C-alpha cells in the first residue's frame, strides 16, 4: 500500500490502498523494491576504476514480472549478479541483475536489470559496446503517429518523501544540501518513482504486462506534472514520459510486453 501511494495512488483507489477490497492488488512496478535489500557479490571498486558514488547516474531499468497475480504478502529472497561492464572512455556502463524469489517456495516472482552510468570510471580497456539482451535493451522507438493514449499525472510536493519509505533512502531525494552537492537546486524525484507512475498509467490503460523497460532521460521535481504518451503495437506498448511544465523528457525508449 505504501508503494502504491508513493507512485500516485489516491485514497479513492481502494484496490491499491485498502487491504479489505475484493481486488486488492500490487502494482507491477513494485517489483523493483525487493532488489534494494540485495547484497551484491562484488564492490564497485573491484569492477571499475575511480568509482565515485556522486558520479553515478541510473540510466535504465528493466523488470520482469514472473507471475500474476502478484502476491500481496510474501517473504522474499533476492540474489544479484554482474551482467557486464562497458568501457565508454570517459565513463563506464555497469549492468547488474537481481532475481527475487518466494523465500518459502523458491518460485521466482521478479527479475530486474539495472544499468548505471559511472562518470569518470572508463578507460580500463573493457568492451566498447553492450550486449543485445532482447527486451532488456530494446530501443523502443515510438511510431511516427499520434499516441493512442495520453495520461497526465501531477506529482505532489511530498511524492519523493513518501516514495522513499518503500526502501530507496538516497538523501538526494529529500535533503536539500545533498541535492545541491549533486548539482540540483532542490531534491529531485526518484527515477524509479516516476517509472512507477508511468507504469501505473500503462497498466490501467492496457492491463498486466510481463516486462517493462525504461530509459531515464531527465529529472523530475516533486510537484511537476508527468505526461505519458502510449502507442500500442501488437502485444507491445511503447511509451515515453515528459514533464508538462518544461516539455523536457523524463522517460524515453520505454515499453511493456503485455501478458
Secondary structure, 3 states (H helix, E strand, C coil): CHHHHHCCCCCCCHHHHCCCCCCCCCCHHHHHCHHHHCCCCCCHHHHCCCCCHHHEEEEEEEEEECCCCCCCCCCEEEEEEEEEEEECCCEEEEEEEEEEEECCCCCEEEEEEEEEEEECCCCCCCCCCCCCCHHHCCCCCCCCCCCCEEEEEECCCCHHHHHHHHCCCCHHHCCHHHHHHCCCCCCECCHHHHHHHHHHHHHHHHCCEEEEEEEECCCCECCCEEEEEEEEECCEEEEEEEECCCCCEEEEEEEEEEC
